[in-house]
Amino acid sequence: MTQYFTPQEVVEEALEEGTFLETICSYCQNRIRLDARAFEPVQ
């Protein structure tokens, strides 16, 4: 499984706006929302 790091600017924007980071799992191709502070999945 390949993991890509989110650019710092995108993380900072998400933190300022109180939003989540969105990405796609390279294994199952499902959309994933991540907490910008901990990079943990949010449901």
Secondary structure, 3 states (H helix, E strand, C coil): CCCCCCCHHHHHHHHHHCCCEEEECCCCCCEEEECCCCCCEEC
